Structure formats: C-alpha cells, structure tokens
Amino acid sequence: MNSSLLSGQAAMPLIRGIYCLLPAERARELTVLLAKGTCHQEGETSPLAVVTALAIHVEQHRLDCTSQPIYLGREQLMTGAADLLGEDASFEEQDAFRLLALLLDKLLRGGRGSRQAKLDGLTPSVMELRALATISPNTCAVVRGSWRRKSRNQLGHASWLDVVEAALWCFWHGDDLASGEVLLGVLLGRDERVRLVYGLLAGAFYLSERTD
C-alpha cells in the first residue's frame, strides 16, 4: 500500500467499518497489516488479512475513481477481489468475493440514509449481473436476495458464500452500524469472518461521506 493510502486510512470507510467492530488487540493487528506496504502478502490467509486486502482493493478500484471504461473497471474490481482468495479457491468462493466487491462499490457510490438506498446498493442491475457471471449455482440465491427472506436459523457460515449471505442479513436487518452488530451476536456469536464482512458493508453505507 502506498504511503498516501496508509496516512489516509481514517478516511477509508471500509477500513473504518472493520475497525469499529474489532476489540483493541485485533485492531492493532489490522494496523500492522495496513503498515506492511502492500495490500496483501503472499501466504496470508487469516480472515482479517484477506478482508483487509479486499477493503484496500475496493477502495483503490472504485468505479468513481477509475479512468477505464466502466466494463473494464468493473471486471478489474471483481477479478482482483476473487484473486485474493488464492489459486485453491472454489468457484463458489470466487463468486462470493466478486459479488461482495461489486456490492461494496455500489454502496460506496450510492445514496445514504434510506431503506431504498440500501436496497439499491445491494441490487445488481441487469448489466452488472451479466458482468458478474456467477459460476456456482449456490450463488444465484444470494444474488437474488436470499438474505432478505431467510430467518436467522436458516443462515450458516461454513463457506465464504455463507459468510457473505449472513453478513448481508445483518446489514439489511440493522438500521445503523450498532444495531447490525447486535444482530451479529444473536446470529453467529464470535464468527470473525461474518463480523469482518459486515464491517465492510456497514462502513461503505454508514461511514462514507458521499451523500449524492
């Protein structure tokens, strides 16, 4: 990561969203990750390292900051996110990170404050669905909004796709960062991956200063 990104980390809503949900010890680990000089060190597979790398990748490749044609920028955003999982990632895991990167970008660039703005940020357009080109059939339900219809007892956290779905459930049913955090405790207790992904979503929507 370049020095300007590191010095400006407090202004990065995705990173701030993660920080808000971490205990002091884990927050210090996040600070160390941010200070290493690159967004992802080879061999780092901990959930915190992977999700931090995803946050930095999305911040660096936001579609409102790219000079590329929209279709190329969007593909770079999604492909780079999937690549963070490594060569052994399953198709479902790649789908999960491509979808998550797309939704985070939409939330960062979208409106604020209303339920409709949140729904708009979580609903891919027809063109975005084509670009997403999901591989795993299990991903289709999440793309269609399974997190809106399921009860908390129907959610799991076995795979990264499950994690994204559970985090979306908390984000959708919460009204602010704190209320979503309460749902995390009710839903899955101390599962760190769900907490971290929820932090990304909440940071993008509640902590971004963009209002138009």
LUMVEX-621508 format. One record per residue (C-alpha): residue number from 0; x negated, y, z negated. Coordinates in nm, 4 decimals, m for minus. Example, Ala and Ser with C-alpha at 12.3 -4.5 7.8 and 13.67 -1.06 7.14 Angstrom:
residues 2
<atom><n>0</n><east>m1.2300</east><north>m0.4500</north><up>m0.7800</up></atom>
<atom><n>1</n><east>m1.3670</east><north>m0.1060</north><up>m0.7140</up></atom>
This chain:
residues 212
<atom><n>0</n><east>0.0000</east><north>0.0000</north><up>0.0000</up></atom>
<atom><n>1</n><east>m0.1338</east><north>0.3439</north><up>0.0782</up></atom>
<atom><n>2</n><east>m0.2055</east><north>0.5963</north><up>m0.1958</up></atom>
<atom><n>3</n><east>0.0803</east><north>0.8246</north><up>m0.0986</up></atom>
<atom><n>4</n><east>0.3262</east><north>0.5395</north><up>m0.1399</up></atom>
<atom><n>5</n><east>0.1807</east><north>0.4494</north><up>m0.4782</up></atom>
<atom><n>6</n><east>0.1807</east><north>0.8082</north><up>m0.6029</up></atom>
<atom><n>7</n><east>0.5387</east><north>0.8464</north><up>m0.4832</up></atom>
<atom><n>8</n><east>0.6702</east><north>0.5214</north><up>m0.6282</up></atom>
<atom><n>9</n><east>0.9007</east><north>0.7056</north><up>m0.8694</up></atom>
<atom><n>10</n><east>1.0863</east><north>0.8399</north><up>m0.5648</up></atom>
<atom><n>11</n><east>1.1387</east><north>0.4923</north><up>m0.4174</up></atom>
<atom><n>12</n><east>1.4923</east><north>0.3897</north><up>m0.5154</up></atom>
<atom><n>13</n><east>1.4360</east><north>0.0166</north><up>m0.4569</up></atom>
<atom><n>14</n><east>1.1339</east><north>0.0108</north><up>m0.6884</up></atom>
<atom><n>15</n><east>1.3166</east><north>0.2244</north><up>m0.9439</up></atom>
<atom><n>16</n><east>1.6062</east><north>m0.0192</north><up>m0.9349</up></atom>
<atom><n>17</n><east>1.3738</east><north>m0.3057</north><up>m1.0258</up></atom>
<atom><n>18</n><east>1.2012</east><north>m0.1058</north><up>m1.2996</up></atom>
<atom><n>19</n><east>1.5328</east><north>m0.0234</north><up>m1.4667</up></atom>
<atom><n>20</n><east>1.6131</east><north>m0.3910</north><up>m1.5207</up></atom>
<atom><n>21</n><east>1.2758</east><north>m0.5172</north><up>m1.6442</up></atom>
<atom><n>22</n><east>1.1517</east><north>m0.5440</north><up>m2.0025</up></atom>
<atom><n>23</n><east>0.8341</east><north>m0.3488</north><up>m2.0795</up></atom>
<atom><n>24</n><east>0.5973</east><north>m0.6414</north><up>m2.0242</up></atom>
<atom><n>25</n><east>0.7413</east><north>m0.7266</north><up>m1.6835</up></atom>
<atom><n>26</n><east>0.7468</east><north>m0.3597</north><up>m1.5857</up></atom>
<atom><n>27</n><east>0.3722</east><north>m0.3490</north><up>m1.6469</up></atom>
<atom><n>28</n><east>0.3321</east><north>m0.6464</north><up>m1.4121</up></atom>
<atom><n>29</n><east>0.5241</east><north>m0.4531</north><up>m1.1481</up></atom>
<atom><n>30</n><east>0.2907</east><north>m0.1571</north><up>m1.1936</up></atom>
<atom><n>31</n><east>m0.0081</east><north>m0.3866</north><up>m1.1376</up></atom>
<atom><n>32</n><east>0.1478</east><north>m0.5240</north><up>m0.8195</up></atom>
<atom><n>33</n><east>0.2045</east><north>m0.1718</north><up>m0.6893</up></atom>
<atom><n>34</n><east>m0.1558</east><north>m0.0749</north><up>m0.7609</up></atom>
<atom><n>35</n><east>m0.3177</east><north>m0.3625</north><up>m0.5706</up></atom>
<atom><n>36</n><east>m0.3395</east><north>m0.1710</north><up>m0.2467</up></atom>
<atom><n>37</n><east>m0.1265</east><north>m0.3919</north><up>m0.0204</up></atom>
<atom><n>38</n><east>0.2417</east><north>m0.4740</north><up>m0.0307</up></atom>
<atom><n>39</n><east>0.1811</east><north>m0.8482</north><up>m0.0508</up></atom>
<atom><n>40</n><east>m0.1242</east><north>m1.0516</north><up>m0.1465</up></atom>
<atom><n>41</n><east>m0.1548</east><north>m1.3936</north><up>0.0174</up></atom>
<atom><n>42</n><east>m0.0739</east><north>m1.6676</north><up>m0.2302</up></atom>
<atom><n>43</n><east>0.1520</east><north>m1.4533</north><up>m0.4493</up></atom>
<atom><n>44</n><east>0.4758</east><north>m1.6468</north><up>m0.4721</up></atom>
<atom><n>45</n><east>0.6269</east><north>m1.5295</north><up>m0.8007</up></atom>
<atom><n>46</n><east>0.9772</east><north>m1.3810</north><up>m0.7646</up></atom>
<atom><n>47</n><east>0.8546</east><north>m1.0435</north><up>m0.8884</up></atom>
<atom><n>48</n><east>0.5715</east><north>m1.0338</north><up>m0.6309</up></atom>
<atom><n>49</n><east>0.7973</east><north>m1.1379</north><up>m0.3431</up></atom>
<atom><n>50</n><east>1.0812</east><north>m0.9000</north><up>m0.4294</up></atom>
<atom><n>51</n><east>0.8397</east><north>m0.6114</north><up>m0.4875</up></atom>
<atom><n>52</n><east>0.6868</east><north>m0.6790</north><up>m0.1460</up></atom>
<atom><n>53</n><east>1.0359</east><north>m0.6780</north><up>0.0039</up></atom>
<atom><n>54</n><east>1.1159</east><north>m0.3432</north><up>m0.1582</up></atom>
<atom><n>55</n><east>0.7995</east><north>m0.1872</north><up>m0.0178</up></atom>
<atom><n>56</n><east>0.8576</east><north>m0.3385</north><up>0.3265</up></atom>
<atom><n>57</n><east>1.2118</east><north>m0.1996</north><up>0.3473</up></atom>
<atom><n>58</n><east>1.1018</east><north>0.1438</north><up>0.2247</up></atom>
<atom><n>59</n><east>0.8268</east><north>0.1519</north><up>0.4890</up></atom>
<atom><n>60</n><east>1.0516</east><north>0.0373</north><up>0.7746</up></atom>
<atom><n>61</n><east>1.3769</east><north>0.2189</north><up>0.7029</up></atom>
<atom><n>62</n><east>1.5592</east><north>0.2852</north><up>1.0286</up></atom>
<atom><n>63</n><east>1.5966</east><north>0.6542</north><up>0.9474</up></atom>
<atom><n>64</n><east>1.2157</east><north>0.6827</north><up>0.9367</up></atom>
<atom><n>65</n><east>1.1161</east><north>0.4852</north><up>1.2462</up></atom>
<atom><n>66</n><east>1.0307</east><north>0.6277</north><up>1.5871</up></atom>
<atom><n>67</n><east>1.1113</east><north>0.2969</north><up>1.7567</up></atom>
<atom><n>68</n><east>1.4343</east><north>0.2231</north><up>1.9425</up></atom>
<atom><n>69</n><east>1.6953</east><north>0.1072</north><up>1.6924</up></atom>
<atom><n>70</n><east>1.6978</east><north>m0.2550</north><up>1.8107</up></atom>
<atom><n>71</n><east>1.3204</east><north>m0.2871</north><up>1.7793</up></atom>
<atom><n>72</n><east>1.3081</east><north>m0.1158</north><up>1.4416</up></atom>
<atom><n>73</n><east>1.5848</east><north>m0.3355</north><up>1.3060</up></atom>
<atom><n>74</n><east>1.4142</east><north>m0.6530</north><up>1.4227</up></atom>
<atom><n>75</n><east>1.0842</east><north>m0.5429</north><up>1.2693</up></atom>
<atom><n>76</n><east>1.2655</east><north>m0.4704</north><up>0.9431</up></atom>
<atom><n>77</n><east>1.4319</east><north>m0.8120</north><up>0.9281</up></atom>
<atom><n>78</n><east>1.1482</east><north>m1.0261</north><up>1.0658</up></atom>
<atom><n>79</n><east>0.8942</east><north>m0.8690</north><up>0.8317</up></atom>
<atom><n>80</n><east>1.1220</east><north>m0.9425</north><up>0.5367</up></atom>
<atom><n>81</n><east>1.1581</east><north>m1.3098</north><up>0.6304</up></atom>
<atom><n>82</n><east>0.7818</east><north>m1.3424</north><up>0.6799</up></atom>
<atom><n>83</n><east>0.7239</east><north>m1.2509</north><up>0.3146</up></atom>
<atom><n>84</n><east>0.8505</east><north>m1.5963</north><up>0.2173</up></atom>
<atom><n>85</n><east>0.5634</east><north>m1.7729</north><up>0.3943</up></atom>
<atom><n>86</n><east>0.5446</east><north>m2.0437</north><up>0.6572</up></atom>
<atom><n>87</n><east>0.7159</east><north>m2.3052</north><up>0.4428</up></atom>
<atom><n>88</n><east>1.0376</east><north>m2.1069</north><up>0.4055</up></atom>
<atom><n>89</n><east>1.3529</east><north>m2.2815</north><up>0.5221</up></atom>
<atom><n>90</n><east>1.5841</east><north>m2.1329</north><up>0.7848</up></atom>
<atom><n>91</n><east>1.8332</east><north>m2.0548</north><up>0.5086</up></atom>
<atom><n>92</n><east>1.5721</east><north>m1.8645</north><up>0.3073</up></atom>
<atom><n>93</n><east>1.4670</east><north>m1.6686</north><up>0.6162</up></atom>
<atom><n>94</n><east>1.8307</east><north>m1.5840</north><up>0.6844</up></atom>
<atom><n>95</n><east>1.8735</east><north>m1.4674</north><up>0.3263</up></atom>
<atom><n>96</n><east>1.5834</east><north>m1.2234</north><up>0.3447</up></atom>
<atom><n>97</n><east>1.6764</east><north>m1.0971</north><up>0.6912</up></atom>
<atom><n>98</n><east>2.0285</east><north>m1.0276</north><up>0.5663</up></atom>
<atom><n>99</n><east>1.9053</east><north>m0.8664</north><up>0.2448</up></atom>
<atom><n>100</n><east>1.6676</east><north>m0.6339</north><up>0.4298</up></atom>
<atom><n>101</n><east>1.9474</east><north>m0.5303</north><up>0.6655</up></atom>
<atom><n>102</n><east>2.1898</east><north>m0.4575</north><up>0.3814</up></atom>
<atom><n>103</n><east>1.9317</east><north>m0.2642</north><up>0.1802</up></atom>
<atom><n>104</n><east>1.8574</east><north>m0.0437</north><up>0.4791</up></atom>
<atom><n>105</n><east>2.2284</east><north>0.0210</north><up>0.5313</up></atom>
<atom><n>106</n><east>2.2790</east><north>0.1095</north><up>0.1646</up></atom>
<atom><n>107</n><east>1.9797</east><north>0.3460</north><up>0.1653</up></atom>
<atom><n>108</n><east>2.1116</east><north>0.5285</north><up>0.4708</up></atom>
<atom><n>109</n><east>2.4790</east><north>0.5244</north><up>0.3787</up></atom>
<atom><n>110</n><east>2.7149</east><north>0.7254</north><up>0.1646</up></atom>
<atom><n>111</n><east>2.7440</east><north>0.7221</north><up>m0.2141</up></atom>
<atom><n>112</n><east>2.9975</east><north>0.7103</north><up>m0.4901</up></atom>
<atom><n>113</n><east>3.2993</east><north>0.5329</north><up>m0.3457</up></atom>
<atom><n>114</n><east>3.4065</east><north>0.1731</north><up>m0.3197</up></atom>
<atom><n>115</n><east>3.4466</east><north>0.2198</north><up>0.0537</up></atom>
<atom><n>116</n><east>3.0893</east><north>0.3490</north><up>0.0879</up></atom>
<atom><n>117</n><east>2.9645</east><north>0.0409</north><up>m0.0933</up></atom>
<atom><n>118</n><east>3.1699</east><north>m0.1888</north><up>0.1298</up></atom>
<atom><n>119</n><east>3.0468</east><north>m0.0099</north><up>0.4424</up></atom>
<atom><n>120</n><east>2.6883</east><north>m0.0635</north><up>0.3292</up></atom>
<atom><n>121</n><east>2.7484</east><north>m0.4341</north><up>0.2761</up></atom>
<atom><n>122</n><east>2.9342</east><north>m0.4996</north><up>0.6020</up></atom>
<atom><n>123</n><east>2.7191</east><north>m0.5623</north><up>0.9112</up></atom>
<atom><n>124</n><east>2.8504</east><north>m0.4209</north><up>1.2375</up></atom>
<atom><n>125</n><east>2.9021</east><north>m0.6375</north><up>1.5457</up></atom>
<atom><n>126</n><east>2.5652</east><north>m0.5297</north><up>1.6856</up></atom>
<atom><n>127</n><east>2.3951</east><north>m0.5947</north><up>1.3521</up></atom>
<atom><n>128</n><east>2.5481</east><north>m0.9412</north><up>1.3360</up></atom>
<atom><n>129</n><east>2.4075</east><north>m1.0172</north><up>1.6801</up></atom>
<atom><n>130</n><east>2.0657</east><north>m0.8934</north><up>1.5750</up></atom>
<atom><n>131</n><east>2.0830</east><north>m1.0914</north><up>1.2502</up></atom>
<atom><n>132</n><east>2.1339</east><north>m1.4132</north><up>1.4496</up></atom>
<atom><n>133</n><east>2.1682</east><north>m1.6362</north><up>1.1455</up></atom>
<atom><n>134</n><east>2.0269</east><north>m1.9851</north><up>1.1798</up></atom>
<atom><n>135</n><east>2.1686</east><north>m2.1613</north><up>0.8762</up></atom>
<atom><n>136</n><east>2.5466</east><north>m2.2281</north><up>0.8717</up></atom>
<atom><n>137</n><east>2.5474</east><north>m2.1641</north><up>0.4967</up></atom>
<atom><n>138</n><east>2.4533</east><north>m1.8024</north><up>0.5616</up></atom>
<atom><n>139</n><east>2.7711</east><north>m1.7258</north><up>0.7549</up></atom>
<atom><n>140</n><east>2.9913</east><north>m1.7271</north><up>0.4439</up></atom>
<atom><n>141</n><east>2.7665</east><north>m1.4785</north><up>0.2654</up></atom>
<atom><n>142</n><east>2.7583</east><north>m1.2533</north><up>0.5722</up></atom>
<atom><n>143</n><east>3.1395</east><north>m1.2629</north><up>0.5797</up></atom>
<atom><n>144</n><east>3.1600</east><north>m1.1505</north><up>0.2162</up></atom>
<atom><n>145</n><east>3.1916</east><north>m1.4676</north><up>0.0074</up></atom>
<atom><n>146</n><east>3.0691</east><north>m1.2587</north><up>m0.2890</up></atom>
<atom><n>147</n><east>3.3962</east><north>m1.0646</north><up>m0.2809</up></atom>
<atom><n>148</n><east>3.6197</east><north>m1.3706</north><up>m0.3042</up></atom>
<atom><n>149</n><east>3.4362</east><north>m1.6130</north><up>m0.5313</up></atom>
<atom><n>150</n><east>3.4767</east><north>m1.6357</north><up>m0.9061</up></atom>
<atom><n>151</n><east>3.1637</east><north>m1.6286</north><up>m1.1203</up></atom>
<atom><n>152</n><east>3.1939</east><north>m2.0030</north><up>m1.1839</up></atom>
<atom><n>153</n><east>3.1557</east><north>m2.0694</north><up>m0.8107</up></atom>
<atom><n>154</n><east>2.8180</east><north>m1.8959</north><up>m0.7857</up></atom>
<atom><n>155</n><east>2.4778</east><north>m2.0569</north><up>m0.8218</up></atom>
<atom><n>156</n><east>2.1111</east><north>m1.9725</north><up>m0.7984</up></atom>
<atom><n>157</n><east>1.9445</east><north>m2.2823</north><up>m0.6548</up></atom>
<atom><n>158</n><east>1.8206</east><north>m2.1177</north><up>m0.3339</up></atom>
<atom><n>159</n><east>1.7317</east><north>m1.7643</north><up>m0.2252</up></atom>
<atom><n>160</n><east>2.0616</east><north>m1.7528</north><up>m0.0343</up></atom>
<atom><n>161</n><east>2.2474</east><north>m1.8386</north><up>m0.3565</up></atom>
<atom><n>162</n><east>2.0466</east><north>m1.5689</north><up>m0.5328</up></atom>
<atom><n>163</n><east>2.1403</east><north>m1.3056</north><up>m0.2745</up></atom>
<atom><n>164</n><east>2.5072</east><north>m1.4053</north><up>m0.2962</up></atom>
<atom><n>165</n><east>2.5067</east><north>m1.3889</north><up>m0.6780</up></atom>
<atom><n>166</n><east>2.3316</east><north>m1.0512</north><up>m0.6782</up></atom>
<atom><n>167</n><east>2.5835</east><north>m0.9187</north><up>m0.4261</up></atom>
<atom><n>168</n><east>2.8632</east><north>m1.0443</north><up>m0.6521</up></atom>
<atom><n>169</n><east>2.7243</east><north>m0.8458</north><up>m0.9472</up></atom>
<atom><n>170</n><east>2.6687</east><north>m0.5393</north><up>m0.7313</up></atom>
<atom><n>171</n><east>3.0169</east><north>m0.5488</north><up>m0.5814</up></atom>
<atom><n>172</n><east>3.1989</east><north>m0.6001</north><up>m0.9098</up></atom>
<atom><n>173</n><east>2.9985</east><north>m0.3393</north><up>m1.1030</up></atom>
<atom><n>174</n><east>3.0706</east><north>0.0339</north><up>m1.0947</up></atom>
<atom><n>175</n><east>2.7196</east><north>0.1502</north><up>m1.1788</up></atom>
<atom><n>176</n><east>2.3769</east><north>0.0045</north><up>m1.2461</up></atom>
<atom><n>177</n><east>2.4508</east><north>m0.0684</north><up>m1.6122</up></atom>
<atom><n>178</n><east>2.7854</east><north>m0.2429</north><up>m1.5586</up></atom>
<atom><n>179</n><east>2.6296</east><north>m0.4664</north><up>m1.2950</up></atom>
<atom><n>180</n><east>2.3536</east><north>m0.5534</north><up>m1.5409</up></atom>
<atom><n>181</n><east>2.6179</east><north>m0.6660</north><up>m1.7901</up></atom>
<atom><n>182</n><east>2.7604</east><north>m0.8959</north><up>m1.5230</up></atom>
<atom><n>183</n><east>2.4144</east><north>m1.0432</north><up>m1.4719</up></atom>
<atom><n>184</n><east>2.4139</east><north>m1.1580</north><up>m1.8318</up></atom>
<atom><n>185</n><east>2.7626</east><north>m1.3037</north><up>m1.8041</up></atom>
<atom><n>186</n><east>2.6824</east><north>m1.4750</north><up>m1.4768</up></atom>
<atom><n>187</n><east>2.3366</east><north>m1.6278</north><up>m1.4946</up></atom>
<atom><n>188</n><east>2.1656</east><north>m1.5131</north><up>m1.8119</up></atom>
<atom><n>189</n><east>1.7932</east><north>m1.4795</north><up>m1.7608</up></atom>
<atom><n>190</n><east>1.7594</east><north>m1.5882</north><up>m1.3975</up></atom>
<atom><n>191</n><east>1.4940</east><north>m1.3422</north><up>m1.2829</up></atom>
<atom><n>192</n><east>1.5485</east><north>m1.3685</north><up>m0.9094</up></atom>
<atom><n>193</n><east>1.9131</east><north>m1.2611</north><up>m0.9313</up></atom>
<atom><n>194</n><east>1.8167</east><north>m0.9754</north><up>m1.1617</up></atom>
<atom><n>195</n><east>1.5450</east><north>m0.8543</north><up>m0.9239</up></atom>
<atom><n>196</n><east>1.7615</east><north>m0.8695</north><up>m0.6113</up></atom>
<atom><n>197</n><east>2.0417</east><north>m0.6920</north><up>m0.7963</up></atom>
<atom><n>198</n><east>1.7861</east><north>m0.4252</north><up>m0.8882</up></atom>
<atom><n>199</n><east>1.7135</east><north>m0.3697</north><up>m0.5181</up></atom>
<atom><n>200</n><east>2.0816</east><north>m0.3340</north><up>m0.4313</up></atom>
<atom><n>201</n><east>2.1581</east><north>m0.1068</north><up>m0.7256</up></atom>
<atom><n>202</n><east>1.8511</east><north>0.1060</north><up>m0.6589</up></atom>
<atom><n>203</n><east>1.9470</east><north>0.1518</north><up>m0.2935</up></atom>
<atom><n>204</n><east>2.3018</east><north>0.2619</north><up>m0.3769</up></atom>
<atom><n>205</n><east>2.2895</east><north>0.4305</north><up>m0.7175</up></atom>
<atom><n>206</n><east>1.9366</east><north>0.5742</north><up>m0.7315</up></atom>
<atom><n>207</n><east>1.8901</east><north>0.7086</north><up>m0.3802</up></atom>
<atom><n>208</n><east>1.9289</east><north>1.0836</north><up>m0.3455</up></atom>
<atom><n>209</n><east>2.0804</east><north>1.0618</north><up>0.0011</up></atom>
<atom><n>210</n><east>2.4434</east><north>1.1704</north><up>m0.0056</up></atom>
<atom><n>211</n><east>2.5414</east><north>1.2185</north><up>0.3596</up></atom>
